[in-house]
Amino acid sequence: MPALRASLPATRESITHKFSIGNHEGYLTIGLYADGRPGEIFIKMAKEGSTICGMAQAFCRAFSLSIQHGLSIEDAVARFKGMRFEPMGPTSNPDIPEAQSIVDYVARYLELHFT
């Protein structure tokens, strides 16, 4: 039996976080359920139309659908934390001084704030 999707309400609270990894800037927006749990993520990268931007959008869609279908934030973090690919390097966040990728950064940010 397929897992039921827990859709977010049409109007929801969210958190937007500005970050940089190396010389790549972006914004992470986390849409929240009424109880404060993350229900979706969006990444807006400064370099529109780039491969990085497209891959970030694909990751966000897959991640959001996964947590809406029951994957816990803890399990999502375990699967995505530590993924290593460009861009990587120093970040603008003192709580996450180095990131191995955008995916690693997002997983670690979620781990810090939602687990």
Residue, then its C-alpha position, 0 to 999 in steps of 0.5 A: m500500500p503506498a504511503l499517503r502524502a501529507s500535503l502542506p496547507a495553502t498558506r504556511e509558515s516558512i524559514t528562509h536562510k541565506f548561505s554561501i558555499g565557496n563563492h556560490e550564494g543561495y537561499l534555503t527556504i523551508g516550508l513548515y507544517a502547522d506543528g513546526r516540522p519541515g514539509e518542503i524545501f526550496i533552494k534558490m541559487a544566485k546563478e540562474g539557469s546553471t546546472i547547479c540551480g537545476m540539480a538543486q531544484a531536482f533535489c528539493r522536489a525529491f526531498s520534499l516529496s519524500i518527507q511528505h510521504g513519511l520519511s523522517i527528517e532524521d532519516a533524510v539527514a542520514r541519507f544526504k549528509g556527507m554527500r561530496f561534490e562541487p561546490m564544496g568548501p567554506t560556508s558563511n555559516p559559523d555553525i557549519p564552517e565547511a560543506q562537502s556539497i549543497v546537499d550536505y549543507v542542507a542536511r546539516y542545516l536541517e539536522l541543527h534546527f529540526t532534529 
